[in-house]
Amino acid sequence: MSPEIKNARRWSALALIVTAQFMVILDVAIVNVALPSIKSDLHFSSANLQWVISAYAILFGGALLLGGRLADLLGRRRLFMTGLGVFAASSLLCGLAWSEGSLIAFRALQGLGGALLAPAALSLLFTIFAEGRERNRALGIYGAASGSGAAVGVLLGGVLTSYLSWSWIFFINVPVGVAAILLAPVLLDESRADLANRHFDLPGAASITAGLMLLVYALTRATTDGWAAASTLTLLAASAALVVAFVVIELRSRSALLPLRIFRSRTLSAANVAMAIVGAVAFSEFFLLTLYLQDVLHYSAVQSGAAFSAFALAVVVMSNLAQAVVGRLGVRPTLTLGLLTSAVSVAALTQIPVGGHYFWDLFPWFVLGGAGMGLSFVPVTIASLTGVDRSDAGVASGLINTSRQIGGAIGIAAVSAIAATSTRSYADAHVASTGAALDHGFQTGLYVLTALLLAGALIVVALVRSTRPAQAAPVEADLVVLEEAA
């Protein structure tokens, strides 16, 4: 194969990987604006409606580490295609759902498909592009998909729900998933980790998957039962016990699911903390501002979605520029700049008024916030993979995806609870309209997110390696290439 054809094939493979990743991230947010229609058509109770989102988040967040290690052991392309198949099939079933229980069950299955797909996609990118300029460029494109997925999800969800029906927010995944499955054997080579010990760490997988699922479940329950409720505290304690058990198991295991040695890298550890903060801010900000647009400014689903187009466009543009910025400034300054830019944007949004005007009170800060997110996603992903052995590519990819998802789940649960408490307190202390009380609660939640971003910037400055990424030419991947299945 000529170098020109080989190079073109690599970038075509990246397009496939990015499309799959975009689809997974999109589905985290696309459901939000469709919830009123789903509630009406399937006769959901108000208490159960949140499980349309939570069922996806629990399986997705809980099984990402498992999916990452399975990709290393069984084959990254194989897990990528398996995840695509599960995701596409469950999307079809979600669109055909006939009751509360069926939609919740199919959303959970969809989350499992995403957990198999997402780490396999990132580890494939890791193995296709060598560390340096080309991988940074690829991660810029990947970061644009990851960063803009939530914003585009709100926009697309509003359009599909308003002009077709809520079922189409799920049906749209089916042809994309099928096409990706057909293209995967053509564009992607199979690879897996070159490990001396190929045993699977079942106790570790069971403990961390159950622990993370319980954590997301506990945080979801906390928004309705309360943080001090016995059910919440019991679930949190059980989750903590399982995570501690996982650490003990990994320290003794010969074939660890998550080799704890990777945390010796301060850069990797700090990158995962930063990604958890970025995830918490991204998911929570969209959650709060979508409610602000619909419940305070009384925007329709389509109007709410269109309002976020400025944010999405800014993420896409800046993510593709970020790899060049990283090349000039290095990972640490770029990531710090991204977090501080996002902090300025969110801080400005803490002043959103009850009678807000989109172009004066939201638009400029959406553009700035999108630029900040775009500047953050690329360097934090580069930092999370810098210096990682190829044998750990899948688990490192699963870990950074887990950090984002768990951070998002914790962020939404905590910030929504804080906003709700602030709204109630304001309503009790003032003679005010419902819109004014809600607005005060949203402002309080945005103050918390601003503080998180500033804390993240401090962590990055203190712990992330300051050297610029290597600009070495691509080298041949040190992989075990498997024969394609007959």
C-alpha positions as CSV (number, residue, x, y, z in Angstrom):
1,M,0.0,0.0,0.0
2,S,1.5,3.4,-1.0
3,P,2.1,6.0,1.7
4,E,-0.5,8.3,0.1
5,I,-3.2,5.6,0.2
6,K,-2.2,4.6,3.7
7,N,-2.4,8.2,5.0
8,A,-5.8,8.7,3.3
9,R,-7.0,5.5,4.9
10,R,-5.9,6.7,8.4
11,W,-7.9,9.9,8.1
12,S,-10.9,8.1,6.8
13,A,-10.7,5.8,9.8
14,L,-10.6,8.9,12.0
15,A,-13.8,10.2,10.3
16,L,-15.5,6.9,11.2
17,I,-14.2,7.0,14.8
18,V,-15.3,10.6,15.3
19,T,-18.8,9.9,13.8
20,A,-19.3,7.1,16.3
21,Q,-18.0,9.2,19.2
22,F,-20.3,12.1,18.2
23,M,-23.3,9.8,18.1
24,V,-22.6,8.5,21.7
25,I,-22.1,12.0,23.2
26,L,-25.1,13.4,21.2
27,D,-27.4,10.9,22.9
28,V,-26.5,12.2,26.4
29,A,-28.2,15.5,25.6
30,I,-30.6,14.9,22.7
31,V,-33.2,13.5,25.0
32,N,-33.5,16.6,27.3
33,V,-35.8,18.7,25.1
34,A,-37.9,15.6,24.1
35,L,-38.8,14.7,27.7
36,P,-42.2,16.6,27.8
37,S,-43.3,14.7,24.6
38,I,-42.1,11.4,26.0
39,K,-43.9,12.0,29.2
40,S,-47.2,12.7,27.4
41,D,-47.0,9.8,24.9
42,L,-45.8,7.1,27.2
43,H,-47.7,8.3,30.3
44,F,-44.6,8.7,32.4
45,S,-45.0,9.9,36.0
46,S,-43.0,12.9,37.0
47,A,-40.9,10.9,39.4
48,N,-40.0,8.3,36.7
49,L,-39.2,10.7,33.8
50,Q,-35.7,11.3,35.0
51,W,-34.9,7.6,34.4
52,V,-35.0,8.2,30.7
53,I,-31.7,10.0,31.2
54,S,-30.4,8.2,34.3
55,A,-30.7,4.7,32.9
56,Y,-28.4,5.6,30.1
57,A,-26.0,7.4,32.4
58,I,-25.8,4.6,34.9
59,L,-24.8,1.9,32.4
60,F,-22.6,4.2,30.4
61,G,-20.7,5.6,33.3
62,G,-20.5,2.3,35.2
63,A,-19.2,0.1,32.3
64,L,-16.6,2.3,30.6
65,L,-13.6,0.9,32.4
66,L,-14.9,-2.6,31.6
67,G,-15.3,-1.7,27.9
68,G,-11.8,-0.2,27.8
69,R,-10.1,-3.3,29.1
70,L,-12.2,-5.6,26.9
71,A,-11.0,-3.6,23.9
72,D,-7.4,-4.2,24.9
73,L,-7.9,-7.9,25.5
74,L,-10.4,-9.0,22.9
75,G,-9.6,-6.5,20.1
76,R,-10.3,-2.8,19.7
77,R,-12.1,-3.1,16.3
78,R,-14.2,-6.0,17.6
79,L,-15.4,-4.1,20.6
80,F,-16.0,-1.0,18.5
81,M,-18.2,-2.9,16.1
82,T,-19.9,-4.7,19.0
83,G,-20.6,-1.4,20.7
84,L,-22.0,0.0,17.5
85,G,-24.3,-3.0,17.0
86,V,-25.7,-2.8,20.6
87,F,-26.1,1.0,20.3
88,A,-27.9,0.9,17.0
89,A,-30.2,-2.0,18.0
90,S,-31.1,-0.4,21.3
91,S,-31.7,2.9,19.6
92,L,-34.2,1.2,17.3
93,L,-35.9,-0.4,20.4
94,C,-36.0,3.0,22.2
95,G,-37.9,4.5,19.3
96,L,-40.3,1.6,19.3
97,A,-40.8,1.7,23.1
98,W,-44.4,1.3,24.3
99,S,-44.2,2.0,28.0
100,E,-42.2,3.5,30.8
101,G,-40.5,0.3,31.6
102,S,-39.6,-0.6,28.1
103,L,-38.0,2.8,27.3
104,I,-36.0,2.8,30.5
105,A,-34.7,-0.8,29.9
106,F,-33.7,0.0,26.3
107,R,-32.0,3.3,27.3
108,A,-29.9,1.2,29.8
109,L,-29.0,-1.1,27.0
110,Q,-28.1,1.9,24.8
111,G,-25.8,3.1,27.6
112,L,-24.0,-0.3,27.7
113,G,-23.5,0.0,23.9
114,G,-21.9,3.4,24.4
115,A,-19.7,2.1,27.2
116,L,-18.3,-0.6,24.8
117,L,-18.0,1.8,21.9
118,A,-16.5,5.0,23.4
119,P,-13.2,3.6,24.9
120,A,-12.6,1.4,21.9
121,A,-13.0,4.4,19.6
122,L,-10.4,6.5,21.5
123,S,-8.0,3.6,21.8
124,L,-8.2,3.0,18.1
125,L,-7.3,6.6,17.5
126,F,-4.4,6.2,19.9
127,T,-3.0,3.2,18.0
128,I,-3.5,4.7,14.5
129,F,-1.7,8.0,15.2
130,A,1.7,8.2,16.9
131,E,2.2,10.6,19.7
132,G,3.1,14.1,18.4
133,R,1.7,16.5,15.8
134,E,-0.6,14.1,13.9
135,R,-2.1,12.6,17.0
136,N,-2.7,16.1,18.4
137,R,-4.4,17.1,15.1
138,A,-6.6,13.9,15.2
139,L,-7.5,14.7,18.8
140,G,-8.5,18.2,17.8
141,I,-11.1,16.7,15.5
142,Y,-12.1,14.1,18.1
143,G,-12.4,16.9,20.7
144,A,-14.6,18.9,18.4
145,A,-17.0,15.9,18.2
146,S,-16.9,15.3,22.0
147,G,-17.2,19.0,22.9
148,S,-20.0,19.9,20.5
149,G,-22.1,16.7,20.9
150,A,-24.1,18.0,23.9
151,A,-24.8,21.4,22.2
152,V,-25.8,19.8,18.9
153,G,-27.9,17.2,20.8
154,V,-30.1,20.0,22.3
155,L,-30.5,21.6,18.8
156,L,-31.2,18.3,17.0
157,G,-33.5,17.0,19.7
158,G,-35.6,20.2,19.5
159,V,-35.9,20.0,15.7
160,L,-36.7,16.3,15.5
161,T,-39.2,16.4,18.3
162,S,-41.0,19.4,17.0
163,Y,-41.2,18.4,13.3
164,L,-41.3,14.6,13.4
165,S,-41.7,12.9,16.8
166,W,-39.6,12.1,19.9
167,S,-39.0,8.6,18.4
168,W,-36.7,10.1,15.7
169,I,-34.1,11.2,18.3
170,F,-33.4,7.5,18.6
171,F,-34.2,6.3,15.0
172,I,-31.5,8.7,13.6
173,N,-28.8,6.5,15.2
174,V,-29.8,3.3,13.3
175,P,-28.6,4.1,9.8
176,V,-25.5,5.8,11.1
177,G,-24.7,2.8,13.2
178,V,-25.3,0.3,10.4
179,A,-23.1,2.3,8.0
180,A,-20.3,2.5,10.6
181,I,-20.4,-1.3,11.2
182,L,-20.1,-1.9,7.4
183,L,-17.2,0.5,7.1
184,A,-15.3,-0.6,10.1
185,P,-13.7,-3.8,8.6
186,V,-12.7,-1.8,5.6
187,L,-11.1,1.2,7.4
188,L,-9.9,-0.2,10.7
189,D,-7.2,-2.8,11.4
190,E,-7.8,-5.1,14.3
191,S,-5.4,-4.7,17.2
192,R,-5.2,-5.7,20.8
193,A,-2.7,-5.2,23.7
194,D,0.5,-7.2,23.5
195,L,0.2,-8.6,27.1
196,A,2.1,-11.6,28.5
197,N,-0.9,-12.3,30.8
198,R,-4.3,-12.3,28.9
199,H,-6.5,-13.3,31.8
200,F,-9.5,-11.2,32.5
201,D,-9.8,-9.5,35.9
202,L,-13.4,-10.6,36.7
203,P,-13.5,-9.6,40.4
204,G,-12.0,-6.2,39.5
205,A,-14.5,-5.7,36.7
206,A,-17.5,-6.7,38.9
207,S,-16.5,-4.4,41.8
208,I,-15.7,-1.2,39.9
209,T,-18.6,-1.6,37.5
210,A,-21.1,-2.2,40.3
211,G,-19.5,0.6,42.4
212,L,-19.7,3.2,39.6
213,M,-23.2,2.2,38.7
214,L,-24.3,2.5,42.4
215,L,-22.6,5.9,42.6
216,V,-24.5,7.3,39.6
217,Y,-27.7,5.7,40.9
218,A,-27.2,7.2,44.3
219,L,-26.6,10.6,42.9
220,T,-29.7,10.3,40.8
221,R,-31.8,9.3,43.8
222,A,-30.3,12.1,45.8
223,T,-32.0,14.7,43.6
224,T,-35.5,13.4,44.6
225,D,-34.9,11.6,48.0
226,G,-32.5,14.2,49.4
227,W,-28.7,14.0,50.2
228,A,-29.3,13.1,53.9
229,A,-31.9,10.4,53.1
230,A,-31.1,6.9,54.4
231,S,-31.5,5.5,50.9
232,T,-28.9,7.9,49.5
233,L,-26.4,7.4,52.3
234,T,-26.7,3.7,52.1
235,L,-26.2,3.6,48.4
236,L,-23.2,6.0,48.7
237,A,-21.6,3.8,51.4
238,A,-22.1,0.7,49.3
239,S,-20.5,2.4,46.3
240,A,-17.5,3.5,48.4
241,A,-17.1,0.0,49.8
242,L,-17.0,-1.5,46.3
243,V,-14.5,1.1,45.0
244,V,-12.2,0.4,48.0
245,A,-12.6,-3.4,47.3
246,F,-11.6,-2.7,43.6
247,V,-8.4,-0.9,44.7
248,V,-7.5,-3.8,47.0
249,I,-8.2,-6.3,44.2
250,E,-6.1,-4.3,41.7
251,L,-3.2,-4.1,44.0
252,R,-3.1,-8.0,44.2
253,S,-4.2,-8.9,40.7
254,R,-1.7,-10.2,38.1
255,S,-4.0,-9.0,35.3
256,A,-5.5,-5.8,36.7
257,L,-8.4,-4.3,35.0
258,L,-7.0,-0.8,35.8
259,P,-3.2,-1.0,36.4
260,L,-2.7,1.4,39.2
261,R,0.8,2.1,38.0
262,I,-0.6,4.5,35.4
263,F,-1.5,6.9,38.2
264,R,2.2,7.4,38.9
265,S,2.0,9.9,36.1
266,R,0.9,13.2,37.7
267,T,-0.1,14.5,34.3
268,L,-2.5,11.6,33.7
269,S,-4.0,11.8,37.2
270,A,-4.5,15.6,36.9
271,A,-5.9,15.2,33.4
272,N,-8.6,12.8,34.7
273,V,-9.5,15.2,37.5
274,A,-9.7,18.1,35.0
275,M,-11.8,16.0,32.6
276,A,-14.2,15.2,35.5
277,I,-14.6,18.9,36.1
278,V,-15.0,19.7,32.4
279,G,-17.7,17.0,32.3
280,A,-19.5,18.3,35.4
281,V,-19.5,21.8,34.0
282,A,-20.6,20.9,30.4
283,F,-23.5,18.6,31.4
284,S,-24.6,20.9,34.3
285,E,-24.4,24.1,32.3
286,F,-26.5,22.7,29.5
287,F,-29.0,21.3,32.0
288,L,-29.4,24.6,33.9
289,L,-29.5,26.8,30.8
290,T,-32.0,24.6,29.0
291,L,-34.3,24.9,31.9
292,Y,-33.7,28.7,32.0
293,L,-34.5,29.1,28.4
294,Q,-37.7,27.0,28.6
295,D,-39.0,27.8,32.1
296,V,-37.9,31.4,32.5
297,L,-37.7,32.8,29.0
298,H,-40.4,30.4,27.7
299,Y,-38.6,29.2,24.6
300,S,-39.9,26.3,22.6
301,A,-38.0,23.1,22.1
302,V,-36.7,24.3,18.7
303,Q,-35.8,27.8,20.0
304,S,-33.9,26.2,22.9
305,G,-32.0,24.0,20.6
306,A,-31.2,26.8,18.2
307,A,-29.9,29.0,21.1
308,F,-27.1,26.5,21.7
309,S,-25.9,26.6,18.0
310,A,-23.5,29.4,18.8
311,F,-21.9,27.3,21.6
312,A,-21.6,24.2,19.3
313,L,-20.0,26.2,16.5
314,A,-17.5,27.8,18.8
315,V,-16.5,24.3,20.2
316,V,-16.0,22.9,16.7
317,V,-13.9,25.8,15.5
318,M,-11.8,26.1,18.6
319,S,-11.3,22.3,19.0
320,N,-9.7,22.2,15.5
321,L,-7.5,25.2,16.3
322,A,-6.6,23.8,19.7
323,Q,-4.1,21.3,18.4
324,A,-2.1,24.1,16.8
325,V,-2.2,26.1,20.1
326,V,-1.0,23.0,22.0
327,G,1.9,22.7,19.5
328,R,3.0,26.3,20.2
329,L,2.2,26.7,23.9
330,G,2.1,23.1,25.3
331,V,-0.6,21.1,27.0
332,R,-0.5,22.9,30.4
333,P,-0.9,26.5,29.2
334,T,-3.6,25.6,26.7
335,L,-5.6,23.6,29.1
336,T,-5.3,26.3,31.8
337,L,-6.4,28.9,29.2
338,G,-9.4,26.8,28.2
339,L,-10.5,26.3,31.8
340,L,-10.1,30.0,32.6
341,T,-12.0,31.1,29.5
342,S,-14.8,28.8,30.4
343,A,-14.8,30.2,33.9
344,V,-15.2,33.8,32.6
345,S,-18.1,32.7,30.4
346,V,-19.9,30.8,33.3
347,A,-19.2,33.7,35.7
348,A,-20.9,36.1,33.2
349,L,-23.9,33.8,32.9
350,T,-24.4,34.0,36.7
351,Q,-26.0,37.4,35.9
352,I,-28.7,36.0,33.6
353,P,-31.9,38.1,34.3
354,V,-35.5,37.0,34.4
355,G,-36.3,39.0,31.3
356,G,-33.1,38.1,29.5
357,H,-32.4,38.9,25.9
358,Y,-30.6,36.2,23.9
359,F,-28.2,38.3,22.0
360,W,-27.2,40.6,24.9
361,D,-27.3,38.2,27.9
362,L,-26.5,34.8,26.4
363,F,-25.0,34.8,22.9
364,P,-21.5,36.4,23.6
365,W,-21.0,34.1,26.6
366,F,-22.1,31.0,24.7
367,V,-19.5,31.8,22.1
368,L,-16.8,32.4,24.8
369,G,-17.9,29.2,26.6
370,G,-17.7,27.1,23.5
371,A,-14.2,28.5,22.8
372,G,-13.2,27.6,26.3
373,M,-14.5,24.0,26.0
374,G,-12.9,23.6,22.7
375,L,-9.6,24.7,24.2
376,S,-10.1,22.3,27.1
377,F,-11.1,19.0,25.5
378,V,-8.1,18.6,23.2
379,P,-5.3,19.2,25.7
380,V,-7.0,17.3,28.5
381,T,-7.3,14.2,26.2
382,I,-3.7,14.6,25.0
383,A,-2.6,14.7,28.7
384,S,-4.6,11.7,29.6
385,L,-2.8,9.6,26.9
386,T,0.7,11.0,27.1
387,G,3.2,8.4,28.0
388,V,0.6,5.6,28.3
389,D,1.9,2.2,27.1
390,R,0.1,0.8,24.0
391,S,-1.0,-2.2,26.1
392,D,-3.0,0.2,28.3
393,A,-4.5,2.3,25.5
394,G,-8.0,0.9,26.0
395,V,-8.1,1.2,29.8
396,A,-6.6,4.7,29.6
397,S,-9.3,5.6,27.1
398,G,-12.0,4.1,29.3
399,L,-10.6,6.0,32.3
400,I,-10.8,9.4,30.7
401,N,-14.3,8.7,29.3
402,T,-15.3,7.5,32.8
403,S,-14.0,10.7,34.4
404,R,-16.1,12.8,32.0
405,Q,-19.2,10.7,32.5
406,I,-19.0,10.3,36.3
407,G,-18.0,14.0,36.5
408,G,-21.1,14.8,34.5
409,A,-23.4,12.6,36.6
410,I,-22.0,14.1,39.9
411,G,-22.2,17.6,38.5
412,I,-25.8,17.4,37.3
413,A,-27.0,15.7,40.6
414,A,-25.1,18.2,42.8
415,V,-25.8,21.4,40.9
416,S,-29.5,20.5,40.3
417,A,-29.9,19.9,44.0
418,I,-28.2,23.2,44.9
419,A,-30.2,25.1,42.4
420,A,-33.5,23.6,43.6
421,T,-32.6,24.4,47.2
422,S,-31.7,27.9,46.3
423,T,-34.9,28.4,44.4
424,R,-37.0,27.2,47.4
425,S,-35.1,29.4,49.8
426,Y,-35.5,32.4,47.6
427,A,-39.3,31.7,47.1
428,D,-39.8,31.4,50.9
429,A,-37.9,34.6,51.7
430,H,-39.3,36.9,48.9
431,V,-42.6,37.7,47.3
432,A,-41.5,36.8,43.8
433,S,-42.7,35.2,40.7
434,T,-41.8,31.6,39.9
435,G,-39.5,32.8,37.1
436,A,-37.6,35.0,39.6
437,A,-37.1,32.2,42.0
438,L,-36.0,29.8,39.3
439,D,-33.6,32.4,37.9
440,H,-32.0,32.8,41.4
441,G,-31.5,29.0,41.7
442,F,-29.9,28.8,38.2
443,Q,-27.6,31.7,39.1
444,T,-26.5,29.9,42.3
445,G,-25.7,26.7,40.3
446,L,-23.6,28.7,37.8
447,Y,-21.6,30.2,40.7
448,V,-20.7,26.7,41.8
449,L,-19.6,25.7,38.3
450,T,-17.4,28.8,38.1
451,A,-15.7,27.8,41.3
452,L,-15.1,24.3,39.9
453,L,-13.5,25.6,36.8
454,L,-11.1,27.8,38.8
455,A,-10.2,24.9,41.0
456,G,-9.5,22.8,37.9
457,A,-7.2,25.5,36.5
458,L,-5.2,25.5,39.7
459,I,-4.9,21.7,39.6
460,V,-3.6,21.8,36.0
461,V,-1.0,24.5,36.8
462,A,0.2,22.5,39.8
463,L,0.3,19.0,38.4
464,V,0.3,18.8,34.6
465,R,3.7,18.4,32.9
466,S,4.8,21.7,31.4
467,T,6.8,20.4,28.4
468,R,5.4,20.7,24.9
469,P,4.2,17.5,23.3
470,A,6.7,15.7,21.0
471,Q,6.7,16.8,17.4
472,A,8.2,13.5,16.2
473,A,7.2,12.0,12.9
474,P,4.7,9.2,13.1
475,V,6.2,5.8,13.8
476,E,4.9,2.4,13.1
477,A,2.5,1.2,15.7
478,D,3.9,-1.6,18.0
479,L,0.7,-3.7,17.8
480,V,-0.4,-7.2,17.6
481,V,-2.3,-7.3,14.3
482,L,-4.8,-10.0,14.2
483,E,-6.1,-12.0,11.2
484,E,-9.5,-10.9,10.1
485,A,-12.2,-13.3,11.1
486,A,-13.3,-15.5,8.2
